[in-house]
């Protein structure tokens, strides 16, 4: 084939895209990685930035620095607005056109409001570093407002935190906000006791951590209750507006509502002119992760609806990484002239979730455990998966410090002026 | 006197206000500290956040946490809009009114554009954490744009960094940006060599670091030149617009211009209905730091024009701290019934400035030195002055890491979407 046949474009440098690119590092391919942000983000710890436990720089790394040693890889900061799957080009927002021979789309997902996008200003989600610092500002500002509020009902609303969605992110957020109120903040305020803050975790399904076995869900619910979190399972949010959340008839006055439910895939299906495969807007792919009819275009991670052994692959970091590695290997084989389709098979490496700084649940399939040991395992695993010795040291130091002293190092209200006091106005 | 005579309000929790409040901690006074931000900021290291060396949380601490052990001190997050010096009240933006018996105004200063505020969007300054992350975004984005730019002249403009003002902040910024380009970034880009970046330091006066002795200024200029910084002393900026800086006839094409010149005091003079004492808008104070005719209102730090032994006190952190301690002691004496005016006397503890990560200048008056030893002294002094063991450890780790590996941990482009690509548009 001609020299131009090995141009590979990877869109998105999350877990999947980064793995695919690294697999192609120092190969004969000419690889271009495009991302609209300059950093790869360790999303599983994003909730710790939102709750002032970790600094932003502890969980994010410049993409081009991560790929610097691969001389055949170029990193572009840019926003993709379209893909021409027949002419084989990627169109960027600034008008640039990137031709490709093979394309990997790994553009992830955002939280979804199930057709209620009007709730977003009142119930922001957590997918980016900016989301995390926005949530951090809102949570910390709520306590500041409570300190200045003289009306008891208004103060109670500032001290009520509702987390919607009982998956790992929701459970982890609820646990750390409860600990913030009960362990970190007492003594800092004069006009109320931060321990009076209410943290509610609302889950539409029958139990939290639905991806785990029921006994681990039960354990998590009890551990949350011990931290003071009120778990409202089997209750769906029917409306969110400024300062209020409705669960059917019941209306909760809460100034801080956090959305940790639902998934909306990136608009890759629209770029490709394909019908979305499901409500989340994902792209249906062949067993080898390529788009039906377009064997040179792959979609992986949260953007793809992938089946493995008859079951849908969950939208978790290890699955995205495995898919990235798989597509990388497929593309390497093609560079060597082997175009045999290679079906992807998901290996479930188990699930982990923490509840505060003392409890966790771990389910490896063949073994399940919970409690303090699970927490340590969770911590060690996450430090191991962080990129770079420096970040491992920094996060280990932060956690050790928090664990020993209870005080949090990143309690910063940034980005907006304090003058901007209406939480609805700022995003609306 | 009545019980209400010991209400003390401190506006601003920078170096001066925090010291004053701490001095009054656990006294008979009822102290309210008002700040428009929730954090005390270690401004001398702000340039390291702007240049991706340190994380935001390493140099900022929640004010109320710093003051938590003083049960007589209340911290309010709020923006002051006025002071009634006769009725003795402070007015907040949200309409709240804080009565006081004694008032300490310690609201600092911002950079000034000498009547050219229209330059600000093109040449942002560095006073707050948001300023620092904005500068960090601009500096890092400039390299990203250079990677995508095909026109050599446009690329050169993206790779030209102009710092206006040759004081310690300007010198430190120029040195660290030069090191970023020459030590940290090479290898990360494919389409240009980051070491080709130009860093220009423009100083209207005859030499950089004018507050130091001429031989230390000379040394600093030579150390900057060794790092590749072009020092343009004796040249005044006559215009700044999008992508351009004019120094009289000479026009430099530069997409990144940073303002490190000039000082504009907070609007305390306007609040008090007093004529500003100088061009920077500072408030003239009596030898005991009180406002003439208003012995119960003190103005300290960068907001005050203070004379000590016939000479103006410089606007540096140690001076603000000394003034805060002085006013704190004065107020304590008043609580004990002693209203004798106590004149403030500034003790010059010397000046320090770094040039990159290997050189520094130190002038203690009785001894001056420079070079590697001065750098270590600078580093140790700054770690010592940081608040809290955790931050000392974290900053020491960050610096050790940077010093050993040359790589920077906080290379994050945040806050704005990458879609926003016109640096002039975002602030304009």
Interface residues (C-beta under 8 A of the other chain):
Chain A: X36 X37 X38 X39 X55 X56 X57 X58 X60 X61 X62 X64 X65 X68 X69 X74 X75 X76 X77 X78 X79 X93 X94 X96 X129 X130 X133 X140 X141 X144 X147 X148 X187 X188 X189 X190 X191 X390 X391 X393 X394 X397 X398 X401 X405 X407 X409 X410 X411 X412 X413 X414 X415 X417 X418 X419 X421
Chain B: X36 X37 X38 X39 X55 X56 X57 X58 X60 X61 X62 X64 X65 X68 X69 X71 X74 X75 X76 X77 X78 X79 X93 X94 X96 X129 X130 X133 X140 X141 X144 X147 X148 X187 X188 X189 X190 X191 X390 X391 X393 X394 X397 X398 X401 X405 X407 X409 X410 X411 X412 X413 X414 X415 X417 X418 X419 X421
